[in-house]
Amino acid sequence: MKEIDIVTEIRGFNRFYTNILGILDQHIVDSGYSLTEARILFEISKTDICTANQLCSILDIDRSYMSKIINKFEKKELIQRSICNTDNRTIEIHMTKKGMDVFHELNNRSNQQIEDLISRLEIKEREKLMDGIRTVKKYISKAGMDIKIRPYEERDIAYVIDRQLSLYESERKFTTEIWRNYLTQGVISLVEKFNPQKDCMFILECDGNASGCIAVTHTQDDTAQLRYFFVEPELRGLGAGRKLVNQALEFCKEKNYSHVFLWTVSAQESARNLYKNAGFRLTETSKNETWGVPVVEERWELN
């Protein structure tokens, strides 16, 4: 196929996709929030603290327009603003409980529309649709995204905690304080006891923005545990998760661990496939009803 034909086909697909998005996004507009406002709420929800400058950079939005929206959010009590403890020139933005409720409402509206759309498809048709989406994401990202993996920095700790809490709440309905404390204290403990000779935490980064994580922590001299593995939804299916797992396992080899294990839940099908393909095997299961919905926890091991 000639290059001009490829260009024409991609532009045609872009118009088609944009039209579909317009139909789907109308459900958000009907809620009283613009698409831009919904995007800003989504970004604020990803971390406990952020700034207007960070939001402008991530979303490529004009500062004055961003300021107008932030003021609107504050009047509606969706966010709170406060002066940074370490730099009084910086104003930090925090999502309120009301703000999280609005975000989840908008998120649920979008999810429901997608569910209504694909309900017309047979199971095999849905699988083909997913294969096609993954293929498009794979090659477009290869052509236009800068994806890399780096060691964690102190600024990443809040992201690792807050983003997992948000993702697990929206995708798995984990909402209890028991769950929140389990995850939060686990990450804090890893950082406080961090030994670079035995532990690691890698951050997946896309175009300069944190987009995923995986960690390795030692439990015994020859045994390591894989923890806090997640990838942002927009990067799933591109091989980024596999690269994170492989890099963590390479670290385990370098540090002469002879055994690696992890805990996950049965609903995490994509992650389970990654573990299986990496050589892990399922060795133990147990029921857990303390996180918000009943789940089956699974222990996977690799020698």
Secondary structure, DSSP 8 states (H G I E B T S, - for coil): --HHHHHHHHHHHHHHHHHHHHHHHHHHHTTT--HHHHHHHHHHHTSS-B-HHHHHHHHT--HHHHHHHHHHHHHTTSEEEEE-SS-TT-EEEEE-HHHHHHHHHHHHHHHHHHHHHHTTS-HHHHHHHHHHHHHHHHHHHHHH--EEEEE--TTHHHHHHHHHHHHHHHHH----HHHHHHHHHHHHHHHHT--TTT-EEEEEEETTEEEEEEEEEEEETTEEEEEEEEE-GGGTTTTHHHHHHHHHHHHHHHTT-SEEEEEEETT-HHHHHHHHHTT-EEEEEEEE-SSSS-EEEEEEEE-
